[in-house]
Amino acid sequence: MSPFGKSAPDLRGRVGGALFARVAGPAGQENRARIHDTPGPRWFEADRPVRTVHGDASMFIGGLRALLLQSLHPLAMAAVAAHSGYRGDPWGRLQRTSTFLAMTTYGTADDAQAAVDRVRAVHEGIRGRTASGEAYHAADPHLLGWVHAAEVDSFLMAHQRYGADPLDGAGLDGYVADTAHVAEALGVVDPPRTREELTAVLTAYRPELRPTREALEAAHFILHHPPLPLVARPPYAVLAANAIVTLPPWARTALRVRPPPLLPEGCVEPAGRLLTRTIRWAMPPAPPLTTSGANAG
């Protein structure tokens, strides 16, 4: 029996509904129905690793880790600071990102390509210069390559540590290969397709990474000033602490971040696992496809 007794279904519905509304936005239910109920071939079949990873509650931690790690590329961070509106509309940005991930992972091939085309059109118009005069363009394949590699590494790291069903070796390589399909569609040239290639790509970017003022401000905002009601801040702090401890040490040092002192270091990961289990309980899994559709990749 559930520890919540007869009230468990109602509690699950309230908590899960509130989380889904925050992540998916006002059009969340409509988008979910379109993504999962529209007949047609998909980029990824139901047994692909990308579906396992992107459907798990560990993505909450992986997403925060990705934002922190991505901020360390000065050109990528300059583009985010100047054009993303992450301060003025952080929930809108999260909702657009989550919808894109869901559409490309689970949606029909046509809808996935349309989502990619919209993002590419936005990227094409984002240009500017950093405070030091360096030019950036969001559609630059090199910058896209960094954003992609940092995201894939973060989602995998979080899934292997907090996911309900960690991947085996073949599954890890399969996830990197699956995400390469989306990366190429977005304009990344020769994205990594195995864990070994992913590690090599991340290592190659290291000389370009440094903590700019914009990166430090973004990290402070993400970790310490989330636009949340007071009741939601303790669980968010647990997610943020686990995002921090999964960062490589050099990145934690560069961003000057560490878990909150009220959460002892030895308690961070257990608390993260407990919280992700709770989120997994509260948010029902995506429904199965109503049609099987052949892989369109």
Secondary structure, 3 states (H helix, E strand, C coil): CCCCHHHHHHHHHHHHHHHHHHHHCCCHHHHHHHHHHCCCCECCCCCCHHHHHHCCCCHHHHHHHHHHHHCCCHHHHHHHHHHCCCCCCHHHHHHHHHHHHHHHHHCEHHHHHHHHHHHHHHHHCCEEECCCCCEEECCCHHHHHHHHHHHHHHHHHHHHHHCCCCCCHHHHHHHHHHHHHHHHHHCCCCCCCCHHHHHHHHHHHHHHCCCCHHHHHHHHHHHHCCCCCHHHHHHHHHHHHHHHHCCCHHHHHHHCCCCCCCCCHHHHHHHHHHHHHHHHHHCCCCCCCCCCCCCCC
